Amino acid sequence: MRQNAVFYHAGCPVCLDAEQQLAQALDPARYAVEIVHLGEQPGRIAEAEAAGVRSVPALLIGAAPLHINFGAALADLR
């Protein structure tokens, strides 16, 4: 059974690099990865915040987000 993973980003160079190096590197047999570009889907910012995401890029697997480097604070995306 595959586990869901959500990669939140804002489209900045740091985010895109993290998407290529991390999110796309996850084993698709183990993880169903959804890529969420918060710049294009601002309606999902509240969802990311509720999941504990404070900055992007961030990868959510299970209950705790993994914050990767620092591209932008969620507050800056509003």
PyMOL commands that set and color helices and strands:
alter all, ss='L'
color gray80, all
select helices_A, chain A and resi 13-21+23-25+42-50+74-77
alter helices_A, ss='H'
color red, helices_A
select strands_A, chain A and resi 3-9+31-37+55-61+64-73
alter strands_A, ss='S'
color yellow, strands_A
deselect
rebuild
show_as cartoon
